[in-house]
Amino acid sequence: MTNNLIFFNTLSNKKEKFVPINNNKVSMYVCGPTVYDFPHIGNARPLVVFDVLFRLLQSLYGKNKVTYVRNITDIDDKIIESSKKNKKSIKELTETITKSFHEDCKYLNCLNPNFEPKATEHIKGMIDMVANLLKNKHAYENGKHVYFSVSSFKQYGKLSNKNSNQLVAGARVEVSKFKKDPLDFVLWKPSKDDDPGWDSPWGRGRPGWHLECSVMSEKFLGRQFDIHGGGLDLVFPHHENEIAQSCCANKSEKFANYWLHNGFVTFDKEKMSKSIGNIVTIKKLRENVNGEVIRLALLSSHYKQPLDWNEKLIKESKNTLDKWYSQFGNDKFEKLSEDDLKPLQEDLNTPEYIARLHLLFEQSIKGDKSSKSKFLSACQQIGLLENKKSWEDFKKSKVKVDENFINQKINDRNKARKQGNYKLADILRKELEHNGVIIEDKQDKTTWKYK
């Protein structure tokens, strides 16, 4: 099959034809979770988007010729803070969240990556890279901290398409008395006695977050590889810093050739925020929504565009799958043609691809056998219609939300209304709707029922 794959490359800020370094070893690295809290629907989007890309690359190049690496960050300041706040050991916290993350991936019908390295398993490589950066005069030590010297890398800011002044003005830059420049970022930091730490030439400490991905991607994909993916929020500083430290440590011109970033997810047109209380975890969705509904909903917008998460979107996705599963499911997958994959090859245009699925479905139910076969294969290409039994089981026995949870949310909502915080009250009502619960206010009393 001819490869006409085109991506919008954040690095060049334009669409480019994808040309792998080696057709027999196509490589992709995607930033995985920092396991300090349960992943939410915003975290689910890159999981599904890059799973679709992984499946597409396998179709174009062959399953054995694509290597997909997605890391797990299991040492980070957020993890340490969450461990103390929840009074759990680092080990217990990270193992619990990692287990839940894997359940989320299965629920969303994501294929396993070829490698899933954990940061704590690659500390030696991180110490080696820091030593190399110091040797190459791209880093400096101060107060048992080691910082990367941004001024030593002339291409810094190319990925985010900003100069140094713009980056300092528009970003949350870590303040430290040990830095020579506000943009310099930490490679190694000292650990307190009761915090996790490893022995190093600069004292007992732990790696900086950015360093971890540089080391793990190099370990499994080499110093230069094809695709690096992640959320739009990672462009700066995370991905910008990865490029700087990897190129400088390895004295190389390039790190990853193509950079792909998915857009943000909002909740009823509001930014998701723990302070507002509108975070929707995948774990909670698992209780009463089939994973394919979530998957289809996440693919309904182009991956680069913002996606608004709302009840209407979930309902539409559920109705679509209900219609499709009522006619088909569990049939054998057949290879698709180049034309069938055309929308996906054009910068993963899933909305256009799904529009074609609707058309194929209509042709299928009119008796077109060729369309039926193609429809099923095309659905499975993006991870849909693969488990009819699971869908039927979901329809028969939707798990109902715990009544204590419902009553607590109603109490919180009533309290918010009394305080005049109608925005929060509306968010809580919508959260209950997301969990399959409808509430009704009558004569100063709130009643509820399952949908």
Summary of the structure (lengths in Angstrom):
residues: 451
radius of gyration: 23.7
end to end distance: 46.6
largest distance: 74.0
contacts: 1425
relative contact order: 0.12
helix: 47%
strand: 17%
